[in-house]
Amino acid sequence: MVPPKIDFWIFLFIQEYLITISKLENALFTFLIIIRLKNKGGKRFKKNAMVLAEYFFLTVLIFFILNAKLISSTNCFNKFVLNKLLLMSRPLILVTNDDGVNSKGILALIEIAQTFGDVFVVAPDGPQSGKSHAITLEKPFGKNFLLKTDSLTKYSCTGTPVDCVKMGLNMLMDKKPDIILSGINHGSNSSINVIYSGTMAAAIEGYMHGIPSIGFSLLDHSEDADFSACKQLLAKIVAMVLQKKETLCLNVNIPKLPASQIKGYKFCRQSNSNWQEKFVPADDNSDYYWMKGSFVNHDNSPDTDEWALDNGYVSIVPVQFDFTAYKTLETLKNIEL
């Protein structure tokens, strides 16, 4: 990734030059050399040198504010370059969920998203859990403007999570977002839960529009769930997807554990499971019932999301919207009807 309006060969040259000079720990000298090259260098360098000078000056300034010396390690330097360039490019991020615009989960996700770019929120005005890919057709649904700052725009929507994404992409946003983040859901969306989830449906809707999308869920149904462990863990996944620049959709679930007890990440597949439903009367003299149930996992293989979560890992499952059963299709092709 190269800063905007900077020729690639110049960027490589200046990166290697700064690494060499940094060994002398003479940041001011390096800055002055860049200015000198601007004045003495060729036409092609002149048009880029001031951007480079500003870029390096900010780098040095941040290091000194943190009371740190310039680091000569190439790896450390590249990490800093990456963080700086992400700030310069400022991707546009659409954030939504199914628990409602005021849930703790989405507030935590907005905080994560703002470290990467400009955030545009379109989320349900109330709980919409279990809506899957439902859309509102039988009645009109509306929007409510909530907030606008330099880096954050916020709307609520009276529709479903998928309605929120459709309204954001087709009406509210001036341009296509670079990534869509959905969540952080209060409760698991692993295994078979993915097909019921409004959180994941919103992410899949974004994926259907050719936008990299991620659905995040914490295995804690409490309205007051603690999302502190999620922030650092999920930021790494967002950074990975932004760098990858590939259209994909990820179902990410985080175990209900302190950050110190989470072992890492597992890329895995969806486990084979189902729900066994139970219907509980709403009252003694009613034909209305609460639907409850218990989750049954039939697949304990170590390459599944349920195994990863049970063993203290963040599970990451790539998903798709093509439901075609290709193996079955091959067996059907030879049948004549």
C-alpha positions as CSV (number, residue, x, y, z in Angstrom):
1,M,0.0,0.0,0.0
2,V,1.4,3.4,-1.1
3,P,0.4,6.9,0.2
4,P,-2.0,8.6,-2.2
5,K,-0.3,10.5,-5.1
6,I,3.2,9.1,-4.4
7,D,5.0,7.1,-7.1
8,F,5.7,3.6,-6.0
9,W,9.5,3.6,-6.7
10,I,9.9,6.8,-4.7
11,F,8.0,5.3,-1.8
12,L,10.3,2.2,-1.8
13,F,13.4,4.4,-2.0
14,I,12.3,6.6,0.8
15,Q,11.3,3.7,3.0
16,E,14.7,2.1,2.7
17,Y,16.4,5.5,3.1
18,L,14.6,6.2,6.3
19,I,15.4,2.7,7.7
20,T,19.1,3.4,7.0
21,I,19.1,6.9,8.5
22,S,17.1,5.8,11.5
23,K,20.0,3.6,12.6
24,L,21.9,6.9,13.2
25,E,18.9,8.1,15.2
26,N,19.0,11.4,13.4
27,A,15.4,12.1,12.5
28,L,15.9,15.8,11.9
29,F,18.7,15.2,9.5
30,T,16.5,12.8,7.5
31,F,13.7,15.4,7.3
32,L,16.1,18.1,6.1
33,I,17.5,15.7,3.4
34,I,14.0,15.1,2.0
35,I,13.5,18.9,1.8
36,R,16.9,19.3,0.1
37,L,16.0,16.5,-2.4
38,K,12.8,18.4,-3.2
39,N,14.8,21.5,-4.1
40,K,17.6,19.7,-5.9
41,G,15.8,16.7,-7.3
42,G,14.3,16.1,-10.6
43,K,10.8,17.1,-11.7
44,R,9.2,13.7,-10.9
45,F,10.6,13.7,-7.3
46,K,9.6,17.4,-6.7
47,K,5.9,16.7,-7.2
48,N,6.0,14.0,-4.5
49,A,8.6,15.2,-2.0
50,M,6.4,17.5,0.0
51,V,3.9,14.8,0.6
52,L,6.7,12.5,1.7
53,A,8.2,15.2,3.9
54,E,4.9,15.7,5.7
55,Y,4.4,12.0,6.0
56,F,7.9,11.5,7.6
57,F,7.5,14.6,9.8
58,L,4.3,13.2,11.3
59,T,6.0,9.8,11.8
60,V,8.9,11.5,13.7
61,L,6.5,13.6,15.7
62,I,4.4,10.7,16.9
63,F,7.5,8.8,17.9
64,F,8.8,11.7,20.0
65,I,5.4,12.3,21.6
66,L,5.5,8.7,22.7
67,N,9.0,9.4,24.1
68,A,10.3,6.7,21.7
69,K,13.3,6.5,19.5
70,L,13.1,5.7,15.8
71,I,13.2,2.0,15.3
72,S,15.7,0.5,12.9
73,S,13.9,-2.8,12.5
74,T,12.3,-3.2,9.1
75,N,9.4,-5.2,10.5
76,C,8.6,-2.5,13.1
77,F,9.0,0.2,10.6
78,N,6.6,-1.5,8.2
79,K,4.0,-2.0,10.9
80,F,4.1,1.8,11.6
81,V,3.9,2.5,7.9
82,L,0.8,0.3,7.6
83,N,-0.9,2.0,10.5
84,K,-0.1,5.4,9.0
85,L,-1.2,4.5,5.6
86,L,-4.5,3.2,6.9
87,L,-5.1,6.6,8.5
88,M,-4.2,8.4,5.2
89,S,-6.5,6.3,3.1
90,R,-9.5,6.5,5.5
91,P,-11.7,3.6,4.2
92,L,-15.5,4.0,4.5
93,I,-17.1,1.5,6.8
94,L,-20.8,0.6,7.1
95,V,-21.8,-0.7,10.5
96,T,-25.0,-2.4,11.4
97,N,-26.4,-5.1,13.8
98,D,-29.6,-6.9,14.8
99,D,-29.6,-6.0,18.6
100,G,-30.5,-2.3,17.9
101,V,-28.6,0.9,17.4
102,N,-28.1,1.5,21.2
103,S,-26.8,-1.9,22.1
104,K,-23.4,-2.3,23.8
105,G,-22.2,-4.5,21.1
106,I,-22.6,-2.0,18.2
107,L,-21.2,0.8,20.3
108,A,-18.0,-1.4,20.8
109,L,-17.9,-2.2,17.1
110,I,-18.2,1.5,16.2
111,E,-15.3,2.2,18.5
112,I,-13.2,-0.4,16.7
113,A,-14.3,0.8,13.2
114,Q,-13.3,4.4,13.9
115,T,-9.7,3.4,14.4
116,F,-9.7,2.3,10.7
117,G,-11.8,4.9,8.9
118,D,-14.9,6.9,8.5
119,V,-17.9,5.1,9.9
120,F,-21.5,5.2,8.6
121,V,-24.0,3.5,10.9
122,V,-27.5,2.2,9.8
123,A,-28.9,-0.1,12.5
124,P,-32.4,-1.1,13.7
125,D,-34.1,1.2,16.1
126,G,-34.8,-1.9,18.4
127,P,-34.0,-5.6,18.7
128,Q,-34.3,-7.6,15.5
129,S,-32.7,-10.9,16.6
130,G,-33.5,-14.0,14.6
131,K,-34.8,-12.1,11.6
132,S,-32.4,-13.9,9.3
133,H,-32.6,-12.4,5.8
134,A,-36.1,-11.0,6.2
135,I,-37.0,-7.8,4.4
136,T,-39.9,-5.5,5.0
137,L,-42.4,-5.5,2.1
138,E,-45.9,-5.4,3.7
139,K,-45.5,-1.9,5.2
140,P,-43.3,1.1,4.8
141,F,-40.3,1.5,7.0
142,G,-38.4,4.6,7.9
143,K,-35.1,6.1,9.0
144,N,-34.1,8.5,11.7
145,F,-31.0,10.7,11.6
146,L,-29.1,10.6,14.9
147,L,-25.7,12.0,14.6
148,K,-23.0,13.4,12.2
149,T,-19.4,14.3,13.0
150,D,-16.3,14.5,10.8
151,S,-15.8,10.7,11.0
152,L,-19.2,9.3,12.1
153,T,-22.7,9.4,10.6
154,K,-25.4,7.5,12.4
155,Y,-29.0,6.5,11.4
156,S,-31.5,4.2,13.0
157,C,-34.0,2.3,10.8
158,T,-37.4,0.8,11.7
159,G,-36.8,-2.2,9.4
160,T,-34.8,-5.4,9.7
161,P,-31.0,-5.7,9.6
162,V,-31.0,-6.5,5.9
163,D,-33.3,-3.5,5.4
164,C,-30.7,-1.4,7.1
165,V,-28.0,-2.5,4.7
166,K,-30.2,-2.0,1.7
167,M,-31.2,1.5,2.8
168,G,-27.6,2.4,3.6
169,L,-26.2,1.2,0.3
170,N,-29.0,2.4,-2.0
171,M,-30.2,5.6,-0.4
172,L,-28.2,7.1,2.5
173,M,-24.6,6.7,1.5
174,D,-23.0,8.8,-1.2
175,K,-20.5,6.0,-2.2
176,K,-20.0,2.3,-1.8
177,P,-18.3,1.4,1.5
178,D,-15.0,-0.4,1.6
179,I,-16.2,-2.9,4.2
180,I,-19.4,-3.8,6.1
181,L,-19.2,-4.8,9.8
182,S,-22.2,-6.3,11.5
183,G,-22.5,-6.8,15.3
184,I,-21.1,-7.3,17.8
185,N,-24.0,-9.7,18.5
186,H,-25.1,-10.5,22.0
187,G,-24.9,-14.3,21.7
188,S,-23.5,-17.0,19.5
189,N,-24.0,-17.1,15.7
190,S,-21.8,-20.2,15.2
191,S,-22.8,-23.4,13.5
192,I,-26.5,-23.6,12.4
193,N,-27.3,-20.3,14.1
194,V,-25.8,-18.6,11.0
195,I,-29.0,-19.2,9.1
196,Y,-31.3,-17.6,11.7
197,S,-29.0,-14.7,12.4
198,G,-29.9,-11.1,11.5
199,T,-26.3,-10.1,12.3
200,M,-25.0,-12.5,9.7
201,A,-27.8,-11.8,7.2
202,A,-26.7,-8.2,7.2
203,A,-23.1,-9.2,6.5
204,I,-24.2,-11.6,3.7
205,E,-26.3,-8.9,2.1
206,G,-23.2,-6.7,1.9
207,Y,-21.2,-9.7,0.4
208,M,-24.0,-10.1,-2.2
209,H,-23.2,-6.5,-3.3
210,G,-19.5,-7.3,-3.7
211,I,-18.4,-5.7,-0.5
212,P,-16.1,-7.5,2.0
213,S,-18.3,-8.1,5.1
214,I,-17.8,-9.5,8.6
215,G,-20.4,-10.6,11.2
216,F,-19.1,-10.5,14.8
217,S,-20.7,-12.3,17.8
218,L,-19.8,-12.7,21.4
219,L,-21.0,-15.8,23.3
220,D,-22.8,-13.7,25.9
221,H,-26.6,-12.9,25.7
222,S,-26.5,-10.4,28.5
223,E,-27.5,-6.8,27.6
224,D,-24.6,-5.7,29.8
225,A,-22.1,-8.1,28.2
226,D,-18.4,-7.2,28.6
227,F,-17.0,-6.4,25.1
228,S,-13.5,-5.2,26.3
229,A,-11.8,-8.5,25.2
230,C,-13.3,-8.1,21.7
231,K,-11.7,-4.8,20.8
232,Q,-8.2,-5.9,20.3
233,L,-9.1,-9.3,18.9
234,L,-11.5,-8.0,16.3
235,A,-9.3,-5.1,15.2
236,K,-6.8,-7.7,13.9
237,I,-9.5,-9.3,11.8
238,V,-10.7,-6.0,10.3
239,A,-7.1,-5.0,9.5
240,M,-6.6,-8.4,7.8
241,V,-9.7,-8.0,5.6
242,L,-8.9,-4.4,4.7
243,Q,-5.4,-5.4,3.6
244,K,-6.6,-8.5,1.7
245,K,-8.8,-6.4,-0.5
246,E,-10.8,-9.5,-1.5
247,T,-14.6,-9.8,-1.6
248,L,-15.4,-12.3,1.2
249,C,-17.8,-12.8,4.1
250,L,-16.7,-14.0,7.5
251,N,-18.7,-15.3,10.5
252,V,-16.6,-14.5,13.6
253,N,-17.5,-15.7,17.0
254,I,-15.7,-14.9,20.3
255,P,-15.8,-17.1,23.4
256,K,-17.0,-15.6,26.7
257,L,-13.6,-15.4,28.2
258,P,-11.2,-12.7,29.5
259,A,-8.7,-11.7,26.8
260,S,-5.8,-13.3,28.7
261,Q,-7.6,-16.7,28.4
262,I,-8.3,-16.6,24.6
263,K,-5.8,-18.8,22.9
264,G,-5.9,-17.3,19.4
265,Y,-7.8,-17.6,16.2
266,K,-9.0,-20.6,14.2
267,F,-10.1,-20.6,10.6
268,C,-12.7,-23.4,10.5
269,R,-15.9,-24.8,9.1
270,Q,-19.4,-24.7,10.4
271,S,-20.2,-27.6,12.6
272,N,-23.2,-29.9,12.1
273,S,-25.9,-29.1,14.6
274,N,-29.5,-28.3,15.2
275,W,-32.0,-27.0,17.7
276,Q,-34.5,-29.1,19.6
277,E,-37.5,-26.8,20.1
278,K,-39.9,-26.7,23.0
279,F,-43.1,-24.6,23.1
280,V,-44.0,-23.1,26.5
281,P,-47.5,-21.6,27.0
282,A,-47.5,-17.9,27.4
283,D,-50.1,-18.3,30.2
284,D,-52.4,-21.0,31.6
285,N,-55.4,-20.1,29.3
286,S,-53.7,-19.1,26.1
287,D,-53.1,-20.5,22.6
288,Y,-49.9,-18.5,22.4
289,Y,-46.5,-20.0,23.2
290,W,-42.9,-19.0,23.8
291,M,-40.6,-21.0,21.5
292,K,-37.6,-22.2,23.5
293,G,-35.1,-25.0,22.8
294,S,-31.7,-26.6,23.4
295,F,-28.7,-26.5,21.0
296,V,-27.4,-30.0,20.0
297,N,-24.0,-30.3,18.4
298,H,-23.4,-33.5,16.3
299,D,-19.9,-32.6,15.2
300,N,-16.9,-32.4,17.6
301,S,-14.2,-32.4,14.9
302,P,-11.3,-30.0,15.7
303,D,-11.8,-28.2,12.4
304,T,-15.2,-26.9,13.4
305,D,-16.3,-23.6,14.9
306,E,-17.9,-25.3,17.9
307,W,-14.7,-27.0,18.8
308,A,-12.7,-23.8,18.4
309,L,-15.1,-21.9,20.8
310,D,-15.2,-24.7,23.3
311,N,-11.4,-24.7,23.4
312,G,-10.9,-21.0,23.9
313,Y,-10.3,-19.8,20.3
314,V,-12.0,-17.1,18.2
315,S,-13.7,-19.0,15.4
316,I,-13.6,-17.6,11.8
317,V,-15.8,-19.3,9.2
318,P,-15.9,-18.0,5.6
319,V,-19.5,-18.1,4.4
320,Q,-21.3,-17.8,1.0
321,F,-24.8,-17.2,-0.2
322,D,-24.8,-19.9,-2.9
323,F,-26.9,-22.7,-1.4
324,T,-26.4,-25.1,-4.3
325,A,-25.6,-28.6,-3.2
326,Y,-23.0,-29.4,-5.8
327,K,-22.4,-33.0,-4.9
328,T,-26.1,-33.8,-5.0
329,L,-26.3,-31.9,-8.3
330,E,-23.8,-34.2,-9.9
331,T,-25.8,-37.3,-8.8
332,L,-29.0,-35.8,-10.2
333,K,-27.7,-34.9,-13.7
334,N,-28.0,-38.5,-14.9
335,I,-31.6,-38.9,-13.8
336,E,-34.3,-38.6,-16.5
337,L,-37.7,-37.3,-15.5
